[in-house]
Amino acid sequence: MRFANIGFSFLILYTCEIFLPNASLGAPWQIFGRQALNIELPDAQAAGRVNKFNQKLAEIVPRLNPNRNWEVDIRINKIKVRKSLQVKSALIRLEGYNLIFITEADARDQGFSSVSDMAYTWARSLSETFKDPTLRKLLVFGAGMPPQINYRGVTYYLKPIIAGDRGLFRTNGQPYMGRVVYWEVPADSKAYQIPKTNKSLEPTQPPAQVFLLNRKRQFLTYTQKRS
């Protein structure tokens, strides 16, 4: 058994929801609302495959730089059958990290004529998906974070923005959807006197922005409008 890098890659140009399965027939793999792939399998199997892809992507993206182009490439596995080499499986990689393993059974289940056909098609789709610099930032900064959160009856959507801590973030410590929500108090000469956990300081109206801490203890911005 031999893996060969066939030199097929996508060099992504800079041009100017974390991962959500769908309960309909099959399951499109959506990454922060962008559809990357469509999994043509029975619902339960498709959802399981989407979850597996999510886990692999979540392992990879913290190592990547969102400000540079991400390369998608393919490694083909060929074995010798009756004096000829036949493609039996393939790896789709993201920046050199293994992302999706494709077998002959996968290609048949998805309706492709061959492993190579499926690998090329999926790699092209992923290349287009990761071309979006906003999506890359969402993936890197928002790894493991919810793409949206409901706070006081308002839905807020994750933005690829790290908010600088100026000492103005406050919280009452109450979790919403399992996350502690922060808001910003107005900057004034007495801001330093405001206790950091004082429910009376919670805004009377839902604020324009709220903030959650990510895995690196950075304040991620959530706003009332989608990206």
N, C-alpha and C positions, 0 to 999 in steps of 0.2 A: 504494500500500500504506500503510495507516495503523494505528497501534496506538492503542487507546483504553482508558484506565483505566475500567473499568465500575463502579467504586465498590464492588466486591465484596471484602470483607476479613473476616478473622477476628481479632477482638480477644481475645487469649488471657487468661483470668482466672487469677490466682494462687489455686489451690486446693490446700487441704490437707484387645563385641561388635562395635573401634569399629564399623565398618561391615562386615557379614558377608553375602556372597552365599550362596545355598543351591544345592546341586548337583542338587536334584530338578527335576521338570518346572517350567520357568520359574524365576524367582528372586525370592523375597521380599526386598525391601530392608529389612534389619534394621540399626537404629542402636543400638549397645550393647545388643543383645538385644531391642529393641522393634521390632516389625514396623511399618514406615511405609507401604509400598506393595507390591503384588504385580505383578511384571512378567510378563505372559502372552505370552512369546516362547519360541522354541526355546532350549535351555539356553545355548549359546554366545552368542547375541545378548542374552539376558536378563542374563547375567553381565557382558557388556560394557557394557550400559546401567547396571547397578548400579555398576560401577566409575566410570563417567562421573558419576553422581550423587554418589558418594563424593568425587570430586575437586572438584566444584563446592561441595559442602557444606564441605569442608576449607578451601577458599579463603575462604568467607564467615564461618564461625563465629569466627575469631580477632578479627574486627572487632566482634563483638556483646557485649552485656552480659548475662551469664547471670542476673542478678538482676532483670531487667525482662521484661515480657511481650513475646514475639516475634510480630509480625504477619505473616500469610501473606495475600497478595492476588494477583489475577489481572489481567493486561492482555490484552485480546482484540484480534486483528488482523482487521479486516474489509476486504474489497475489493468494489468495485461490479461486479455481474454482472447484466446485463440489467435495469438500472434498480433493482436491489435490492442491499442490502449482505449479504454472506455471510461467515460466520466461517471463516477459513482456517487460523489458527494461534493459539496462546495462549502466554503466559509466566506461569509460577507464580513468584512472587517471595517471598523471605524478608527481612523488614525492608528492603525496597526493592532488594535484590540479586537479579539473575536466577538462578534455581535450575534450573528445568526448562522446556524449550521443547517444545511439543506441536504436532504437525502432523496433518493429516487422515489420513495414513498411520498415524501412531501410534494415533489413535483407532480406526481399523479393526482394526489388529493387536490392540489390547487389548479389542476387543469392545464399544466404546462407540458410541452412535448418532451422536455428534457430537463435535467438538473441545470445545465448551462443556461437554458432559456429562462428558467425561473430566477437563477442567480443574477443574470444580467438585468432582467426586468426589475427585480426588487432593488438591486443596487442603484439603478438609475433613479427610482422613486425616492430612495433614501437620500441620494445626492441632492435632489431638488429640495427635499424637506430641510436638510441641514444647511442649505444655501442661505437661509434667512438668519442674519446676524442677531435679530431680536430673539428668535427661538433659541439660538445657541446660548445667549445670556440667561434666558429663562431656565434652560437645562442646567447650566453650571451653578448659577446663584440659587436657583430654586429646587435643587435636587432634594427629593423627599418632602417638599412643601406642597400644600394643596394649591391647585390652580385658582381656586376661588374660596371665599369664606363668607358666611352670613353673620353679620353683626347688627343687632338691634333691628332686624327686619330688612336690612339692606344688603345686597350682594356686592362684594368687593372682589376685584380681579387682580391677580398677581401681575406686577410690572417688573421688567428687568432692571430695577433701580435699587441700589443699596443706599439707604438714607444715612447721612452722617449723624452721629450722636452728638448733639449740641447741649445735652443735659435737659432737654425739653420733653422727652418721652415720659408718659405716665400710664399707669394701668391700675385697675382695681383688683387684678389678680383672678378675675372670674374667667373661666375658660369658655370659649365659643367653638363648637365643633372640635373640642379637645385641644385648642390652642389659646394661649393667653394673648389677648389683643392689647396693643399699645396705641395711644394717640399722642399728638403733640399739643402742648399748651402754648399760648402766645409768648413770644419772647419779650420780656420787659426787665426793668431793673430789679424786680423782686422775684424773678423766676427761680432763683436759687433757694428761696424760702419755701417753695411749694413742696409738701411731702410727696414722695414718689408713689405712695399708695394711699390715695385719698378719694373715696368714691364720690365725694361731693364735687370733685373737680371734673368728673366725667362730663363730656359735652352734652348740653341740653338737646341738641339735634345731632343726628349721625354726621360725623365729620366727612370731609371730602376724601380723606385718606386715612387708612389705619395701617399698622405695622406689626409684623410678626418676626420673631428671631429665627434665623436659619441655623443650620448645624455648626456654622462658624461664629455664631453669636453676632451676626450682622442683622441690622434691621432691614427687612424686605418690605417694599412698598406695595400696598394694595389700594386700588382706586375704584370708583364706581363705574368706570368705563373700561371696556375690553381693550387689549392692545390693538 
